[in-house]
Amino acid sequence: MKVLVKNIRWDINEKDNEVVRKAMELHERKAKEMFEQGAADEERLIAELIKNDELEAPEDYDREYDDFEKYFDRAAVLGEVIETNLGLPSSAVIDVPEEYTNDDILHALKVKYSATPVLDAIQHDKARGNEVAKQEIIDAVDNIVKSDDFKSYLDLAENFKNYSTKNKLLVFAKNPNATMVKGMHTWWNDYGRSVNKGATAIWIYTPSLKTFNGEKDIQKFIDFAKESRRNTYIPERISEEKEAECVARLKAGEKLQFAAGFSIAPVFDVSDTHGKDFDYQKKDTVLDNEQANRVLDKYCKELDIKPCNNTFDTLKAVADHLLHGEQVLVPTIMGSAEQLSAAKRDIENGAVAYIVGRQLGLDATNHSLGSIAVALNDDAPGTRLTVFTKLYERIDKAAQYIEKCLDRHIEKSADKDEVDNDLDEIDR
């Protein structure tokens, strides 16, 4: 059976292998060229800074090119060197057994090219990759339900607010503790970090972009826009109004890009990388209980509901009011009100309170969400993913809505505190 394998990288540690030995030599030569150029540019920059009185002495500058060995370790040129000079490809079509595994593919590549692929960076043919991803999503939901541990998923999901539910589940399936994921090249190009050898890739859906460049591509864009209104496989529906606007921009010579579909691509968590340090932790609003209750009281007054004695109970009451009240206050965000089972209603209210409480910086260790296992117990296994997705997306949207409303009250409180402080200064 022939299989398309993409994103292959190669092991450089087998020093007795002639191909690898040549790769190391080429890698070192290329790295030295880059290092010397970088060091020269850095010297010119230091001289310019001193000339402009922006730097007192050369030793005050934090040099990036002061240690070649350190630079060589992170020089991201090996893939280019091997692919362009030694004929070891980044993708290949190979024969493997009918019921193939990753080990079969690794072995077949090693036999064919006399080098060892690494980093679990194997992407099967597109159809197979999609099937694997779909099954991983289903398995992730089943595992969340079986373990009755919805909190762990919510903790991860909060780090990936802009990701689809499917991608959140794919990340959760491979690394429940992930905090930030990027592709290998993005880690290097944008963050100066390399993926650790042996790191396990997380395969997620990424948009396949279609580019339209200036006036020559206007007809192609018009055909694409019409297709987007006919077929659901194109992620973004381009309305006739937007089509006219984009045609005008293309006539003006602009380059436009649109998502034409989705493909499976490998990403890696920050914990599986090394290199330049950077602050990637999410910044929450941190309030003490008294401050949180003061802000919540104001929001409850706005909603005309009575606060509870416990902060999380108040948040649950707010969630219930928005999601399950007689009149859904934000229908464009939540959708129409539904008659849910008590268990589903409980998990929605508890999860919203948990997310918002965490965002406010409150200790949610002992907060009970309700049982996701009980909530989905009555749903047929074949519909569990659909029900879970709908349930979580309602929770996520409600939490985001409440956070925005509370932020508004927090900003008002901050403004009032500043005015009070100014008045105190005047009195003194």
Beta strands, then each sheet from edge to edge (+ up, - down):
strand 1: 2-5
strand 2: 9-10
strand 3: 92-95
strand 4: 117-118
strand 5: 181-182
strand 6: 193-195
strand 7: 202-213
strand 8: 255-269
strand 9: 273-275
sheet 1: 1+ 3-
sheet 2: 2+ 4-
sheet 3: 5+ 8- 7+
sheet 4: 6+ 9-
end
